[in-house]
Amino acid sequence: MGPELHYQMIINRTAELREEAANHRRARQLLSAKKSRSEGERRRSLFSKTSAA
């Protein structure tokens, strides 16, 4: 395998892994957001009033 081909394979695999990590990160954020809403976590609004989420 030539160095150019090997380098291109590394670039492609890196892009795949980054995309997979981003998808996983979004899924974890979605689950944590759903969990915090279901537990009735209190959040602060823009004007510093607390509201039930």
C-alpha positions, 0 to 999 in steps of 0.5 A: 500500500502506497503512502498516499493511499494509507494517508487517505484511508487514515483521513477517511477513518478519522472523519468516520470516527469524528462523525460517530462521536458527534452522533453519540454526544448528541444522543447523550445530550438528548437523553440527559435533557429528557431525564432532567425534564422528567425529574422536574428539575428547576431552571432559571429563566432569563430574568432570574425567576425560577420556574418548574421545567 
